[in-house]
């Protein structure tokens, strides 16, 4: 399955910027560096709920994504899916980041995070089969992940600009482990209640199975979005200012 996300092109700023004044900074020689950086990242992401104009970062609450297309896959779920006008709610509410580790030699940032609830709200189009049952429709959808635990691995590289060293995200891997998932698709089968209501009930009775089948493209989507946001900061703030040595 392939995911396509329409995002703004990343353009590095021509001049170095300082970290936002409300960002907590952690010194690398701090013996409790992992705890410090986990707390700093939690507070930094939460502070971006309303966006950050100086860095051209749009609000994270909710976070807007243009569209996603997911092609058919072999297996029990074979659906052509298209989502537009996407709003991601809950990325900053109740967020906790922990076990943050940074390998400054390999430039790999790794952490675990927790969100009480994340809602993926969008206009949808579906056409395909779920467990051999045909399903189609278009309308409003809401995919909700409850008690979402995520594992994040960010792969970076260095680059030089005007005598300063910066980081750039090459890949952002994220794995989801929700406690529960609910899926709601309005107007299935053009709103025919005889077909739509049983299908929505069936979808939620099998939500764990369905989510596992669709998990990879959703993770890829979030990874692309988070990579873009990370780069909005990393490519504008020199590495020694974002991660000071002492």
Long-range contacts (C-beta under 8 A, 24 or more apart in sequence): 1-70, 1-71, 1-72, 1-73, 1-214, 1-216, 1-217, 2-69, 2-70, 2-71, 2-217, 3-68, 3-69, 3-70, 3-217, 3-218, 3-220, 3-221, 3-224, 4-67, 4-68, 4-69, 5-65, 5-66, 5-67, 5-68, 5-221, 5-224, 5-225, 6-65, 6-66, 6-67, 7-65, 7-66, 7-224, 7-225, 7-228, 8-228, 10-228, 10-231, 10-232, 10-235, 12-161, 12-166, 12-235, 12-236, 13-235, 13-236, 15-162, 16-161, 16-162, 16-164, 16-236, 16-237, 16-238, 16-241, 17-54, 17-55, 17-236, 17-237, 18-237, 18-241, 19-237, 19-241, 19-242, 20-44, 20-47, 20-52, 20-54, 20-55, 22-47, 23-47, 25-242, 25-244, 26-243, 26-244, 27-244, 27-245, 27-246, 28-104, 28-243, 28-244, 28-245, 28-246, 29-245, 29-246, 34-99, 34-100, 34-101, 37-100, 37-102, 38-97, 38-98, 38-99, 38-100, 38-111, 39-97, 41-97, 41-100, 41-111, 42-95, 42-96, 42-97, 45-91, 45-92, 45-95, 45-97, 46-92, 46-95, 48-92, 48-229, 49-92, 49-93, 55-232, 55-233, 55-236, 56-232, 57-229, 57-232, 57-233, 60-91, 60-92, 60-229, 61-89, 61-90, 61-91, 61-92, 61-93, 62-87, 62-88, 62-89, 62-91, 62-121, 63-87, 63-88, 63-91, 63-225, 64-88, 65-221, 65-225, 68-122, 68-217, 68-221, 70-214, 70-217, 72-128, 73-213, 75-213, 76-130, 76-131, 76-209, 76-213, 77-128, 77-129, 77-130, 77-131, 77-209, 77-210, 77-213, 77-214, 78-128, 78-129, 78-130, 79-126, 79-127, 79-128, 79-129, 79-130, 79-135, 79-214, 80-125, 80-126, 80-127, 80-128, 81-124, 81-125, 81-126, 81-128, 81-214, 82-124, 82-125, 83-120, 83-122, 83-123, 83-124, 83-141, 84-122, 84-123, 84-124, 85-122, 85-123, 86-120, 86-121, 86-122, 87-119, 87-121, 87-122, 88-118, 88-119, 88-120, 88-121, 88-225, 89-118, 89-119, 89-121, 90-115, 90-116, 90-117, 90-118, 90-119, 91-115, 91-118, 93-117, 102-243, 104-243, 107-155, 107-156, 107-157, 107-158, 107-167, 108-153, 108-154, 108-155, 108-156, 109-152, 109-153, 109-154, 109-156, 110-151, 110-152, 110-153, 110-154, 111-151, 111-152, 112-149, 112-150, 112-151, 112-152, 113-149, 113-150, 113-152, 114-147, 114-148, 114-149, 114-150, 115-145, 115-148, 115-150, 116-146, 116-147, 116-148, 117-144, 117-145, 117-146, 117-147, 117-148, 118-144, 118-145, 118-148, 119-143, 119-144, 120-144, 120-145, 120-218, 124-185, 126-185, 126-188, 130-202, 130-203, 130-206, 130-210, 131-206, 131-209, 133-199, 133-202, 135-188, 135-189, 135-199, 136-188, 136-189, 137-185, 137-187, 137-188, 137-189, 137-190, 137-196, 138-187, 139-185, 139-186, 139-187, 139-188, 139-191, 140-186, 140-187, 141-183, 141-184, 141-185, 141-186, 142-182, 142-183, 142-184, 143-181, 143-182, 143-183, 143-184, 143-218, 144-181, 144-182, 144-183, 145-176, 145-178, 145-180, 145-181, 146-178, 146-179, 146-180, 146-181, 146-182, 147-178, 147-179, 147-180, 148-176, 148-177, 148-178, 148-179, 149-176, 149-177, 149-178, 149-179, 150-174, 150-175, 150-176, 150-177, 151-175, 151-177, 152-226, 154-227, 154-230, 156-234, 158-239, 164-238, 164-239, 165-238, 165-239, 165-240, 166-234, 166-235, 166-236, 166-237, 166-238, 166-239, 167-234, 167-235, 167-239, 167-242, 168-231, 168-234, 168-235, 169-227, 169-230, 169-231, 169-234, 171-223, 171-227, 172-223, 172-224, 172-226, 172-227, 172-230, 173-219, 173-223, 174-219, 174-222, 174-223, 174-226, 175-219, 176-215, 176-218, 176-219, 176-222, 178-211, 180-207, 181-207, 181-208, 181-210, 181-211, 182-207, 183-207, 183-210, 183-211
